[in-house]
Structures are given as C-alpha cells and as structure tokens.
Amino acid sequence: MSEKRKTDLLIIGAGPGGYVAAIYAAKKGKKVILVDGRWIGGTCLNEGCIPTKALVKSAELYQDIINSEKHGINVENPTVNLEKIIDNKDQIKDKLVDGIKFLLSKYKVEVIEGYAKFLNNQEVQIDEKLIVTADDIIIATGSKTKHLPIEGINHERVLDSERMLNHKVMPKSLTVIGGGIIGMEFAFIYANLGVKVNVVEFLPRILPSVDKEIALRLIRFAKLVNIDIITAAQVLKIEERETGLRVYYKKKELEEFIDSEYVLEAVGRGPVTDNLGLENTDIAYDKRQGIKVDKKMKTNVDNIYAIGDVTNIMQLAHVASHQAIIAMENILGNKKEINYDVIPSVIFTSPTIAYVGVTEDFAKENNLDYEMVKTPYSANGKALILESETGFIKLLRDPKSKQLIGATVFGKEAENLIATYTLAITNNFKTDEIKDTVFAHPTIQELVHESALGLDKEAIHFVD
C-alpha cells in the first residue's frame, strides 16, 4: 500500500525549469518535493547545453593550436584525444550538478528519485510507493530526442545527440542529419576537431530561425572547415557498407548518397508527456505540441502549472528557468506574465550567432517599418586581436520611437554582446541612451556603442 504525503509544492522534473522553481519556492518559505526519475539538472546540464559547450571549447582550442604559428607559437603535430575531451566535459557537468544538489539540500528541498504519474487532478503517484497531494504542482519534464521513421536509423553507428556526447571514438567522417541548432553545433565541433562532416537538411536552408543573410554566410565558414551542406534533401534510408554507413537522400527528385563512418541524427526534440498519467487528469495537452499553458504558465486545471520544453513554446534552458520564476510568482499570488518577444538565442557555431527581438527577415515579411545598420567587427580593435574581423552586427530600431527592436550578432563573443541588446530592448532603450553610455576600451562591447552611432549616421570607425 502506497504511503500518502501532503506538501505545499510538488515539482515533476529537475531540469533548469524544475530545480530553479524548487530553489525559488523554498527560499520563499514553501515546503517543496522535487521528483525526477533520471537526473538532477535535466538534459541541459547532463546531455545538452553545458556538455556541448565544453566540446565547443575543446574544438576551438584545437583550432587555435593548429593556427598558432602566425602568433609566433609553434606546436608540432598536435593531436586530439576524444576520450580526454569527453572526460573533461563530464568533470564540468558533474561539478555543476553537485552544486545544484548542494543548493537543493541547503534550502531543504526534498528530492525524490522516481517517476511521477498523475492519478487524478489532485494526486500524483511516485513509483507505486508514494502518493503525493500538493497545494500546487509544476510539471517540468522537459523534452526528448526525436527520431526519423526510416530504414537503418537504429544502426549502432547512428547516434543521437545524447549518445554523441558520450562517444569516445573519434570518427574519420560524420554525416549529420538535420541543419538546425543542434546539428550545426555538432557539425562545427567535429569539423574543428578535424573530422570530415556532411550535413543533410530537409528544409531549403539551415537554421531557419536565423537571419537569412547570416545563415547563408555561415555556409561559407562551414566550407572552410570541411563541412559540406546539402539542403532541400529528404533522407530515405541508412545502409551499412564495408567502410561505414551510406545515407541515401532525395534532392530534386534525384536519389543520391553520402558515405561516412558515423551518422548523427539531429532532427529536434519533442515534449515528454508519456507515462505522466495526463490522461487521468483534465490537463489540456497534445503529445506533439506539449502541455498547454497561459502566459502565467498555468494549465487549464487550477493550481497545476507547466514550464520548460514540455510546453513546447521555446526549447531553451533560460526560457525554462524564467518560466519557473513566472510560475512561482503566480503561485505566490503575484500576477506576472511572461513576454516571449525579447528572448535571446545563441548558436555556438564558428562564428557564434546570437539574436534577440525582431530579425530583418521578420520585419520585411510583416511589413514593419524599421531602420537598420550593419556594424562590421573590423571596426573594433579587440575583434581584430581575436581574429574575428569578418563578423558583424545587425541592429534594428523603430524609426518613430527610435527604440531598439532587434539585434543579430555574428562573431566572437556574440553570446556576451547579445545580453546588452536584450537589456536594451527589454527596457525600451532608445538609441541615445546607448550613445550616452561609455564602454570600456579595448573591448568588443564597444561595438554596441558604435552600432548605435551608426543608426544615426554618426559612426566613427566605419562608413555608415
């Protein structure tokens, strides 16, 4: 017979949405139970954001070493040890997970390892041993890797992103199925480590959410590191050959193929709603589209909320964490809604891409009035030092209000530059407010100031 327990807040899923909600709630005085059947930190910390960026760092370091001669630093015959790269990634991951476990313990969050299933709108069973009722419930079960229903997809040398992050054998060649964010990040990681990479994308272009000009320019950089990209191509099947795997695809009604030692399937992720017992509740959801919520992160059932990838709104860890705060604020009685219009995104290719707000493509498609300036990295001394003179920033503003409405950054430290633009757009900054701000020299952040000057034809270091 199952034990019955009562708590203030039950959170299902301990990823960047769930654990943030748990810590925030506990600090506000709530009695919290956090349940997860797999891991603390979720996909992001264990097999997603953090591990991939650790590999990005290793790959970039290898490129720095093999190109160091022009800086007067000679390194003979550098080699890549993928096993050590993966071990280093695991050490970083484990340190972060241990830190979260410490915080959960410090704030007296009760963590239960197990799988949760709704019995009804009020009761949740955990591994048939415990039945929990709570004043409020947050569902934060995240997402899982999608798989193509094609012949050969289950071959042992066809890896998904999770398996790829633990794969310690360096491939001589790799075919990536999917030219989205996950696929392109892995493509550049392995290409920068010296692997021959092919990318096959079903859509007419890679990275469809990115400014078209930048996505096309990225293809040029891909060629420089031996990445071949095939777009508008449908993968038909994967077949084992003596030398590896053969990926058959159709492009313009013609069937073609690519041979490689390994294949990475990176065709996106879908919300985890299976085995949650949602069919036993009144919660509105769809297996493909996820759990439906309003801007307060509330489902259609009183006192039940959902956050993160399971809502399938924006599959980003920082969105899940922010949704966690929004949900908790409403649980605490503070009426707050989330705004998805100003959410930064970063893609860790080479160069890095980051964007927030309105892209130029979106502005054109929706007939928005806008002013735009393109600021080259070559106008910045620190960018030249970092060998990123080919990068640039696109900055958009409303011509009437003079408020910034969008920014796209293509180059070194894009992930840091985008934070300043996010702050500016969120707070409705006008160009003058950036122009009146002093930025330290020499830093790439000076480009923020230069781009604001450029919108008014006042740029100092480039022709606007």
C-alpha positions as CSV (number, residue, x, y, z in Angstrom):
1,M,0.0,0.0,0.0
2,S,1.4,3.4,-1.0
3,E,2.3,6.0,1.6
4,K,0.4,9.2,1.4
5,R,2.0,12.6,1.8
6,K,1.0,16.3,1.6
7,T,3.2,19.2,0.6
8,D,3.0,22.8,-0.5
9,L,4.5,22.3,-3.9
10,L,5.3,19.2,-6.0
11,I,7.6,19.7,-8.9
12,I,7.9,16.9,-11.5
13,G,11.3,17.2,-13.3
14,A,14.6,18.5,-12.1
15,G,16.0,20.3,-15.1
16,P,16.7,24.0,-15.5
17,G,13.0,24.7,-15.0
18,G,12.2,22.3,-12.2
19,Y,15.3,22.9,-10.0
20,V,15.0,26.7,-10.4
21,A,11.4,26.6,-9.3
22,A,12.3,24.3,-6.4
23,I,15.0,26.6,-5.0
24,Y,13.0,29.8,-5.6
25,A,9.9,28.3,-3.9
26,A,12.0,27.0,-0.9
27,K,13.6,30.4,-0.4
28,K,10.1,31.9,-0.3
29,G,9.2,29.5,2.6
30,K,7.4,26.8,0.6
31,K,7.7,23.1,1.5
32,V,8.8,21.5,-1.7
33,I,9.1,18.0,-3.1
34,L,11.1,17.7,-6.3
35,V,10.9,14.4,-8.1
36,D,12.9,13.1,-11.1
37,G,13.5,9.6,-12.3
38,R,16.7,10.3,-14.2
39,W,18.9,13.1,-13.1
40,I,19.3,16.5,-11.4
41,G,20.0,19.2,-13.9
42,G,18.0,17.7,-16.7
43,T,19.1,17.4,-20.3
44,C,20.7,20.9,-20.3
45,L,23.3,20.1,-17.7
46,N,23.8,16.4,-18.4
47,E,23.5,15.9,-22.1
48,G,22.7,19.3,-23.7
49,C,23.8,22.9,-23.2
50,I,26.7,22.5,-20.8
51,P,28.3,19.4,-22.3
52,T,28.1,20.6,-25.9
53,K,29.7,24.0,-24.9
54,A,32.5,22.1,-23.2
55,L,33.2,20.3,-26.5
56,V,33.0,23.7,-28.4
57,K,35.7,25.0,-26.1
58,S,37.9,22.0,-26.8
59,A,37.4,22.2,-30.6
60,E,38.1,25.9,-30.6
61,L,41.3,25.4,-28.6
62,Y,42.5,22.8,-31.1
63,Q,41.9,25.3,-33.9
64,D,43.8,27.9,-32.0
65,I,46.7,25.5,-31.6
66,I,47.0,24.4,-35.2
67,N,46.8,28.0,-36.3
68,S,49.1,29.4,-33.6
69,E,52.3,29.7,-35.8
70,K,51.3,33.1,-37.1
71,H,51.4,34.3,-33.5
72,G,54.9,33.1,-33.1
73,I,53.9,29.9,-31.2
74,N,55.0,26.7,-32.8
75,V,53.3,23.4,-31.8
76,E,54.4,20.3,-33.7
77,N,52.0,17.6,-34.6
78,P,49.1,18.4,-32.2
79,T,46.7,15.5,-31.8
80,V,43.1,15.1,-30.5
81,N,42.3,12.7,-27.7
82,L,38.5,12.5,-27.8
83,E,38.3,10.3,-24.7
84,K,40.0,13.0,-22.6
85,I,37.8,15.7,-24.2
86,I,34.7,13.7,-23.1
87,D,36.2,13.1,-19.6
88,N,36.8,16.9,-19.2
89,K,33.2,17.5,-20.3
90,D,32.0,15.1,-17.6
91,Q,34.0,16.8,-14.9
92,I,32.5,20.1,-15.7
93,K,29.0,18.6,-15.8
94,D,29.4,16.7,-12.5
95,K,30.7,19.9,-10.8
96,L,27.7,21.8,-11.8
97,V,25.2,19.0,-10.9
98,D,26.9,18.7,-7.5
99,G,26.5,22.4,-7.0
100,I,22.7,22.2,-7.7
101,K,22.4,19.2,-5.3
102,F,24.1,21.2,-2.6
103,L,21.7,24.2,-3.1
104,L,18.6,21.9,-3.0
105,S,19.9,20.4,0.2
106,K,20.7,23.8,1.7
107,Y,17.3,25.1,1.1
108,K,15.7,21.9,2.4
109,V,14.1,20.8,-0.9
110,E,13.1,17.1,-0.6
111,V,14.4,15.4,-3.7
112,I,12.9,12.0,-4.6
113,E,14.4,9.8,-7.2
114,G,11.5,8.2,-9.1
115,Y,8.9,8.5,-11.8
116,A,5.7,10.5,-11.2
117,K,2.3,9.7,-12.6
118,F,-1.0,11.6,-12.1
119,L,-3.8,9.5,-10.6
120,N,-6.2,12.4,-11.0
121,N,-6.1,16.3,-10.8
122,Q,-5.0,16.2,-7.1
123,E,-2.9,13.0,-6.6
124,V,0.4,12.0,-8.1
125,Q,1.9,8.6,-7.5
126,I,5.7,8.1,-7.4
127,D,6.9,4.6,-8.3
128,E,3.9,3.0,-6.7
129,K,5.3,3.6,-3.3
130,L,4.2,7.1,-2.5
131,I,1.1,9.2,-3.3
132,V,1.6,13.0,-3.0
133,T,-1.0,15.7,-2.9
134,A,0.1,19.3,-3.1
135,D,-1.4,22.8,-2.9
136,D,0.3,23.4,-6.3
137,I,2.0,21.2,-8.9
138,I,4.6,22.2,-11.5
139,I,5.2,19.9,-14.5
140,A,8.8,20.3,-15.8
141,T,9.5,17.0,-17.6
142,G,11.4,18.6,-20.5
143,S,11.9,17.1,-23.9
144,K,13.3,14.0,-25.6
145,T,15.2,13.4,-28.9
146,K,13.1,12.9,-32.0
147,H,13.8,10.0,-34.3
148,L,13.2,9.6,-38.0
149,P,11.0,6.7,-39.1
150,I,13.4,5.5,-41.8
151,E,15.2,2.2,-42.5
152,G,18.6,1.9,-40.8
153,I,18.0,4.6,-38.2
154,N,18.6,2.1,-35.4
155,H,22.1,1.1,-36.5
156,E,24.7,1.2,-33.7
157,R,26.7,3.8,-35.5
158,V,23.8,6.1,-35.9
159,L,24.0,8.3,-32.9
160,D,21.7,10.9,-31.4
161,S,23.0,14.0,-29.6
162,E,22.9,12.3,-26.2
163,R,24.9,9.3,-27.3
164,M,27.3,11.6,-29.3
165,L,28.2,13.4,-26.1
166,N,29.4,10.2,-24.6
167,H,31.0,8.7,-27.7
168,K,34.8,8.5,-27.1
169,V,35.9,7.1,-30.5
170,M,36.9,9.9,-33.0
171,P,35.2,9.3,-36.3
172,K,37.1,9.9,-39.5
173,S,33.9,11.2,-41.1
174,L,30.4,12.1,-39.9
175,T,27.1,12.8,-41.6
176,V,24.7,15.0,-39.6
177,I,21.0,14.6,-40.4
178,G,19.5,18.0,-39.6
179,G,20.7,21.5,-40.1
180,G,19.1,23.1,-37.1
181,I,20.8,24.4,-34.0
182,I,21.8,21.0,-32.6
183,G,23.0,19.7,-35.9
184,M,25.1,22.7,-36.8
185,E,26.7,23.0,-33.4
186,F,27.8,19.4,-33.6
187,A,28.9,19.8,-37.2
188,F,31.3,22.6,-36.3
189,I,32.5,20.8,-33.1
190,Y,33.7,17.8,-35.1
191,A,34.9,19.7,-38.1
192,N,37.0,21.9,-35.9
193,L,38.5,18.7,-34.4
194,G,39.5,17.6,-37.9
195,V,36.6,15.4,-38.9
196,K,35.1,15.4,-42.4
197,V,31.5,16.4,-41.9
198,N,28.4,16.4,-44.1
199,V,25.1,18.0,-43.2
200,V,21.8,16.9,-44.8
201,E,18.9,19.3,-44.2
202,F,15.3,18.7,-45.2
203,L,14.4,22.4,-45.4
204,P,15.6,24.8,-48.1
205,R,18.2,26.3,-45.8
206,I,19.9,25.7,-42.5
207,L,18.9,27.5,-39.3
208,P,15.5,28.7,-40.4
209,S,15.0,30.9,-37.3
210,V,18.2,32.8,-38.0
211,D,18.5,35.9,-40.2
212,K,18.8,34.6,-43.7
213,E,21.9,36.6,-44.6
214,I,23.8,35.2,-41.6
215,A,22.7,31.6,-42.2
216,L,24.0,31.9,-45.8
217,R,27.2,33.4,-44.6
218,L,27.7,30.6,-42.1
219,I,27.8,28.2,-45.0
220,R,31.0,29.9,-46.3
221,F,32.6,29.4,-42.9
222,A,31.4,25.8,-42.9
223,K,33.3,25.1,-46.2
224,L,36.5,26.5,-44.6
225,V,36.5,23.7,-42.0
226,N,35.5,20.9,-44.4
227,I,31.7,20.9,-43.8
228,D,29.6,20.1,-46.9
229,I,25.9,21.2,-46.5
230,I,23.1,19.8,-48.6
231,T,19.7,21.5,-48.2
232,A,16.2,20.6,-49.5
233,A,17.1,17.0,-49.2
234,Q,15.0,14.2,-47.8
235,V,16.8,11.3,-46.1
236,L,15.4,8.0,-47.4
237,K,17.4,5.3,-45.6
238,I,20.7,4.4,-44.0
239,E,22.6,1.3,-45.2
240,E,25.7,-0.4,-43.7
241,R,28.7,-0.7,-46.0
242,E,32.2,-2.1,-45.6
243,T,33.7,1.3,-44.9
244,G,30.8,2.6,-42.7
245,L,27.3,3.9,-43.4
246,R,25.7,5.2,-46.6
247,V,22.9,7.8,-46.2
248,Y,20.5,7.8,-49.2
249,Y,18.6,11.1,-49.8
250,K,16.4,12.6,-52.4
251,K,17.0,16.1,-53.8
252,K,15.1,17.5,-56.8
253,E,13.6,14.0,-57.5
254,L,17.1,12.5,-57.8
255,E,18.3,9.9,-55.4
256,E,21.9,10.4,-54.1
257,F,24.0,9.2,-51.2
258,I,26.8,10.1,-48.8
259,D,29.2,7.7,-47.2
260,S,30.6,8.3,-43.7
261,E,31.9,6.3,-40.8
262,Y,29.2,7.6,-38.4
263,V,25.8,9.3,-38.6
264,L,24.4,11.8,-36.2
265,E,20.6,12.2,-36.1
266,A,19.8,15.7,-35.0
267,V,16.2,16.4,-36.1
268,G,14.9,18.2,-33.0
269,R,13.3,17.3,-29.7
270,G,9.7,16.7,-28.6
271,P,7.9,17.3,-25.2
272,V,8.0,14.5,-22.7
273,T,4.3,13.7,-21.8
274,D,4.4,9.9,-22.0
275,N,3.7,7.9,-18.8
276,L,2.8,11.0,-16.8
277,G,-0.8,9.9,-16.5
278,L,-2.1,13.1,-18.0
279,E,-5.0,11.1,-19.5
280,N,-6.1,10.7,-15.9
281,T,-6.5,14.4,-15.5
282,D,-8.3,17.3,-17.1
283,I,-5.0,18.9,-18.2
284,A,-5.1,20.0,-21.9
285,Y,-2.2,18.7,-23.8
286,D,-1.0,17.2,-27.1
287,K,1.7,14.6,-27.4
288,R,3.4,16.6,-30.2
289,Q,2.6,20.1,-29.1
290,G,3.1,19.6,-25.3
291,I,1.1,20.9,-22.3
292,K,-1.0,24.0,-23.0
293,V,-0.4,26.9,-20.6
294,D,-1.2,30.6,-20.5
295,K,1.3,33.4,-20.0
296,K,1.3,32.8,-16.3
297,M,2.5,29.2,-17.0
298,K,-0.8,27.8,-15.7
299,T,-2.6,24.9,-17.3
300,N,-6.4,24.8,-17.6
301,V,-6.5,23.0,-14.2
302,D,-6.4,25.1,-11.1
303,N,-3.1,25.0,-9.2
304,I,-1.3,23.0,-11.9
305,Y,1.5,24.7,-13.9
306,A,3.8,23.5,-16.7
307,I,7.2,25.0,-17.6
308,G,10.1,24.4,-20.0
309,D,10.3,22.1,-23.0
310,V,7.2,20.1,-22.0
311,T,5.2,23.2,-23.0
312,N,7.0,23.2,-26.4
313,I,6.8,27.0,-26.6
314,M,10.6,27.8,-26.8
315,Q,13.0,24.9,-26.2
316,L,15.7,26.9,-24.4
317,A,17.1,26.3,-20.9
318,H,17.0,30.0,-20.0
319,V,13.3,30.2,-21.0
320,A,12.5,27.2,-18.8
321,S,14.3,28.9,-15.8
322,H,12.4,32.2,-16.4
323,Q,9.1,30.3,-16.8
324,A,9.9,28.8,-13.4
325,I,10.1,32.2,-11.8
326,I,6.9,33.3,-13.5
327,A,5.0,30.2,-12.4
328,M,6.3,30.7,-8.8
329,E,5.4,34.3,-8.7
330,N,1.8,33.4,-9.6
331,I,1.7,30.6,-7.1
332,L,2.8,33.2,-4.5
333,G,-0.1,35.4,-5.5
334,N,1.8,37.9,-7.7
335,K,0.2,38.3,-11.1
336,K,3.0,38.1,-13.6
337,E,3.1,37.1,-17.3
338,I,6.0,36.0,-19.5
339,N,7.0,38.0,-22.6
340,Y,8.4,35.9,-25.4
341,D,9.1,38.8,-27.7
342,V,12.6,39.5,-26.2
343,I,14.2,36.2,-25.7
344,P,17.9,35.9,-26.7
345,S,19.1,32.8,-28.6
346,V,22.7,31.7,-29.1
347,I,24.1,29.2,-31.6
348,F,27.6,28.1,-30.8
349,T,28.9,27.6,-34.4
350,S,32.1,29.1,-35.7
351,P,31.5,32.1,-35.8
352,T,28.9,32.2,-33.0
353,I,25.4,33.5,-33.8
354,A,23.2,35.4,-31.3
355,Y,20.0,37.2,-31.8
356,V,17.1,38.8,-29.9
357,G,13.9,40.6,-30.8
358,V,13.0,41.2,-34.4
359,T,15.1,40.0,-37.3
360,E,15.3,41.8,-40.6
361,D,13.6,38.9,-42.3
362,F,10.7,39.1,-39.8
363,A,10.4,42.9,-40.3
364,K,10.2,42.5,-44.1
365,E,7.7,39.6,-44.0
366,N,5.4,41.6,-41.6
367,N,5.8,44.9,-43.4
368,L,7.3,46.6,-40.3
369,D,8.9,50.0,-40.5
370,Y,12.5,49.8,-39.4
371,E,15.9,51.3,-39.7
372,M,18.9,49.0,-39.8
373,V,22.6,49.4,-39.6
374,K,25.2,46.7,-40.1
375,T,28.3,47.3,-38.0
376,P,31.4,45.3,-39.0
377,Y,33.7,43.7,-36.4
378,S,36.6,45.1,-38.4
379,A,35.8,48.5,-36.9
380,N,36.9,47.2,-33.5
381,G,40.4,46.7,-32.3
382,K,39.7,43.8,-29.9
383,A,37.8,42.0,-32.7
384,L,41.0,42.2,-34.8
385,I,43.0,40.8,-31.9
386,L,40.6,37.9,-31.6
387,E,40.7,37.3,-35.4
388,S,37.0,38.0,-35.9
389,E,37.1,40.9,-38.3
390,T,34.7,39.1,-40.6
391,G,31.9,39.3,-38.1
392,F,29.2,41.9,-37.9
393,I,26.1,43.2,-36.0
394,K,22.7,43.9,-37.5
395,L,20.8,46.4,-35.3
396,L,17.2,47.4,-36.0
397,R,15.1,50.2,-34.5
398,D,11.7,51.7,-34.8
399,P,12.0,54.9,-37.0
400,K,9.4,56.8,-35.0
401,S,10.1,55.9,-31.4
402,K,13.9,55.4,-32.0
403,Q,13.6,52.4,-29.7
404,L,15.7,49.3,-30.5
405,I,13.6,46.3,-31.7
406,G,16.1,43.7,-32.8
407,A,19.8,42.7,-32.9
408,T,21.6,39.9,-34.5
409,V,25.3,39.3,-33.8
410,F,27.7,37.1,-35.9
411,G,31.1,36.7,-34.5
412,K,33.3,36.3,-31.4
413,E,31.7,36.9,-28.0
414,A,28.2,37.1,-29.7
415,E,26.8,35.3,-26.6
416,N,28.0,38.2,-24.4
417,L,27.1,41.1,-26.7
418,I,23.5,39.9,-27.1
419,A,23.0,40.3,-23.3
420,T,23.4,44.1,-23.7
421,Y,21.0,44.3,-26.6
422,T,18.5,42.1,-24.7
423,L,18.6,44.5,-21.7
424,A,18.2,47.5,-24.1
425,I,15.2,46.1,-26.0
426,T,13.5,44.7,-22.8
427,N,13.6,48.2,-21.3
428,N,12.7,50.1,-24.5
429,F,16.0,51.9,-24.7
430,K,16.3,54.5,-27.4
431,T,19.5,54.9,-29.4
432,D,20.5,58.0,-27.4
433,E,20.6,56.0,-24.2
434,I,23.2,53.7,-25.7
435,K,25.1,56.6,-27.3
436,D,25.3,58.3,-23.9
437,T,26.8,55.2,-22.3
438,V,30.6,54.8,-22.0
439,F,32.0,51.4,-22.9
440,A,35.4,50.2,-21.8
441,H,38.3,50.1,-24.3
442,P,39.5,47.8,-25.8
443,T,36.5,45.5,-25.8
444,I,34.2,44.1,-28.3
445,Q,31.4,45.7,-26.3
446,E,32.4,49.0,-27.9
447,L,30.6,47.7,-31.0
448,V,27.3,48.2,-29.1
449,H,28.1,51.9,-28.9
450,E,29.4,52.0,-32.5
451,S,26.2,50.4,-33.8
452,A,24.0,52.9,-32.0
453,L,26.0,55.7,-33.6
454,G,25.7,54.0,-37.0
455,L,21.9,54.1,-36.8
456,D,22.1,57.9,-36.8
457,K,24.9,58.1,-39.4
458,E,27.4,59.1,-36.7
459,A,29.7,56.0,-36.7
460,I,33.3,56.9,-36.0
461,H,35.1,53.7,-37.1
462,F,33.2,52.5,-40.2
463,V,31.4,54.1,-43.1
464,D,27.7,54.0,-42.2
